[in-house]
Amino acid sequence: MNANEPALLARLHWLGHDSYRIDGPMVIYIDPWQLPVDSPPADLILVSHDHYDHCSEEDIARIRKDSTRVIANPSAAEKITPPVTVLRVGETARVGEVELVAVPAYNLDKSFHPKANGHIGFRIMLDGECLYFAGDTDHIPEMQGLQCDVALLPVSGTYVMTAEEAAQAAETIRPRLAIPMHYGAGVVGTVEDAQRFGRLTSVPVVILEDEGRPRGETSG
């Protein structure tokens, strides 16, 4: 890591598709799905919406302990074993030293993620830096003025932004660093989408290694 990169980058692990883990001092998972069997237990689990590749009760159960806090949008919360804290667009939450804001995530010209469904992304503030997890979204007007150090942006098209649209979103947000997601997990999108995104934006881009288990394995 060079001196200009956010310190958060060293703690961020991409587990494939839209699934991430942030290490230390709390262990935080975002949209855990198809997790490695040796995944460490979670202190905080964030779930953006109810689709199977984002809201997996099996994976949540694997990393959940008695003290784990689970926070989800309303539709996902209905599918997760209580207790679950519901977070709606515009609402905030605090868990220890971690501050959260639920931000909109929706499609403009597709029917997969209607704005009315209340799907969310997250702005996560920890240790003086801000991580923006865009969720399943297009390049929406609410990204204007959204400040963050690291932006996790979907790039695969079909259900979310294309690489070209994600590059436009990165130019709108102007994070210190952008990281592509929503590809390479057997759903839609390939590493070529991530690479094309990196070529199209002037924002510094890091393509993370997939630390999840091989996509062809079944969960168990």
MOGIHU-V513263 format. One record per residue. N is the residue number from 1. RES is the residue in one small letter. SS is DSSP state (2 for helix, 1 for strand, 0 for the rest). BURIAL is b if it has 9 or more other ideal C-beta (glycine too) atoms within 8 Angstrom, else e. Layout:
[[N	RES	SS	BURIAL] [N	RES	SS	BURIAL]]
//
This chain:
[[1	m	0	e] [2	n	0	e] [3	a	0	e] [4	n	0	e] [5	e	0	b] [6	p	0	b] [7	a	2	b] [8	l	2	b] [9	l	2	b] [10	a	2	e] [11	r	2	b] [12	l	1	b] [13	h	1	b] [14	w	1	b] [15	l	0	b] [16	g	0	b] [17	h	0	b] [18	d	0	b] [19	s	0	b] [20	y	1	b] [21	r	1	b] [22	i	1	b] [23	d	0	e] [24	g	0	e] [25	p	0	e] [26	m	0	b] [27	v	0	b] [28	i	1	b] [29	y	1	b] [30	i	1	b] [31	d	0	b] [32	p	0	b] [33	w	0	b] [34	q	0	b] [35	l	0	b] [36	p	0	e] [37	v	0	e] [38	d	0	e] [39	s	0	b] [40	p	0	e] [41	p	0	b] [42	a	0	b] [43	d	0	b] [44	l	1	b] [45	i	1	b] [46	l	1	b] [47	v	1	b] [48	s	0	b] [49	h	0	b] [50	d	0	b] [51	h	0	e] [52	y	0	e] [53	d	0	b] [54	h	0	b] [55	c	0	b] [56	s	0	b] [57	e	2	b] [58	e	2	e] [59	d	2	b] [60	i	2	b] [61	a	2	e] [62	r	2	b] [63	i	2	b] [64	r	0	b] [65	k	0	e] [66	d	0	e] [67	s	0	e] [68	t	0	b] [69	r	1	b] [70	v	1	b] [71	i	1	b] [72	a	1	b] [73	n	0	b] [74	p	2	b] [75	s	2	b] [76	a	2	b] [77	a	2	b] [78	e	0	e] [79	k	0	e] [80	i	0	b] [81	t	0	e] [82	p	0	e] [83	p	0	e] [84	v	0	b] [85	t	1	b] [86	v	1	b] [87	l	0	b] [88	r	0	b] [89	v	0	e] [90	g	0	e] [91	e	0	e] [92	t	1	e] [93	a	1	b] [94	r	1	e] [95	v	1	b] [96	g	0	e] [97	e	0	e] [98	v	1	b] [99	e	1	b] [100	l	1	b] [101	v	1	b] [102	a	1	b] [103	v	1	b] [104	p	1	b] [105	a	0	b] [106	y	0	b] [107	n	0	b] [108	l	0	e] [109	d	0	e] [110	k	0	e] [111	s	0	e] [112	f	0	e] [113	h	0	b] [114	p	0	e] [115	k	2	e] [116	a	2	e] [117	n	2	b] [118	g	0	b] [119	h	0	b] [120	i	1	b] [121	g	1	b] [122	f	1	b] [123	r	1	b] [124	i	1	b] [125	m	1	b] [126	l	1	b] [127	d	0	e] [128	g	0	e] [129	e	1	b] [130	c	1	b] [131	l	1	b] [132	y	1	b] [133	f	1	b] [134	a	0	b] [135	g	0	b] [136	d	0	b] [137	t	0	b] [138	d	0	b] [139	h	0	b] [140	i	0	b] [141	p	2	e] [142	e	2	e] [143	m	2	b] [144	q	0	e] [145	g	0	e] [146	l	0	b] [147	q	0	e] [148	c	0	b] [149	d	0	b] [150	v	1	b] [151	a	1	b] [152	l	1	b] [153	l	1	b] [154	p	1	b] [155	v	0	b] [156	s	0	b] [157	g	0	b] [158	t	0	e] [159	y	0	b] [160	v	0	b] [161	m	0	b] [162	t	0	b] [163	a	2	b] [164	e	2	e] [165	e	2	b] [166	a	2	b] [167	a	2	b] [168	q	2	b] [169	a	2	b] [170	a	2	b] [171	e	2	b] [172	t	2	b] [173	i	2	b] [174	r	0	e] [175	p	0	b] [176	r	0	e] [177	l	1	b] [178	a	1	b] [179	i	1	b] [180	p	1	b] [181	m	1	b] [182	h	0	b] [183	y	0	b] [184	g	0	b] [185	a	0	b] [186	g	0	e] [187	v	0	b] [188	v	0	e] [189	g	0	b] [190	t	0	e] [191	v	2	e] [192	e	2	e] [193	d	2	b] [194	a	2	b] [195	q	2	b] [196	r	2	b] [197	f	2	b] [198	g	2	b] [199	r	2	e] [200	l	2	e] [201	t	0	b] [202	s	0	e] [203	v	0	b] [204	p	0	e] [205	v	1	b] [206	v	0	b] [207	i	0	b] [208	l	0	b] [209	e	0	e] [210	d	0	e] [211	e	0	b] [212	g	0	b] [213	r	0	e] [214	p	0	e] [215	r	0	b] [216	g	0	e] [217	e	0	e] [218	t	0	e] [219	s	0	e] [220	g	0	e]]
//
